[in-house]
Amino acid sequence: GEDAVGMDIVEWARKVESLGAGEILLTSKDADGTKGGYDIEMTLAVAEAVKIPVIASGGAGTLEHMYEAVVTGKASAVLAASVFHFGELGVGEVKRYLKARGIPINS
């Protein structure tokens, strides 16, 4: 968001985890809607700092972006919206791609 909370993203993630959050939906406002890829550096920093699942959000534009968020960014899952809304990718297509690359997929 736009409001400063006086701590960096890793501190914030640890704080919400300590307060009982079961997962973190991590959205990069800079990448959101760009279809240029997730903020891998931020995703990795948060995923390595907490024990709860981290869902990468903001920036999905290709199948490879999703794969990279899970493998390089260590996200537990990915969220995508505009690529589905505008028919650029299908949910089944994404699941098949990730599964073929060795990523566990929920049915």
Residue, then its C-alpha position, 0 to 999 in steps of 0.5 A: g500500500e501507500d501508507a508507511v508502516g515503519m518496517d520493511i517487508v520482511e519485518w512485516a511478514r514476520k510480524v503478521e506470521s507472529l500474530g497468527a497469519g496462516e499465509i501471506l498473499l504478497t502483491s508487488k504494487d509495482a509489478d501488478g498489472t504489468k505482465g512483466g513478471y513477479d517481484i522475485e527478489m521480494t518474494l524470495a526474501v519473504a518466503e525465506a523469512v517465514k514458515i507460512p505459505v507465501i503466495a506471489s501476486g502481481g505481474a504474471g504475464t507468462l507461464e515462465h513467470m509463474y514457474e520462476a516465482v515458485v522455483t526461484g522466488k520460493a513462492s508456495a503458490v502464484l496468483a494471476a488475474s489479467v492473463f485469465h480475464f483477457g483469455e491470454l492463458g487458461v487455468g488448465e494450461v497453467k496447471r499442465y505447464l507447471k506440472a510438466r515442469g515438476i511443480p506439485i499442482n492441486s487438482 
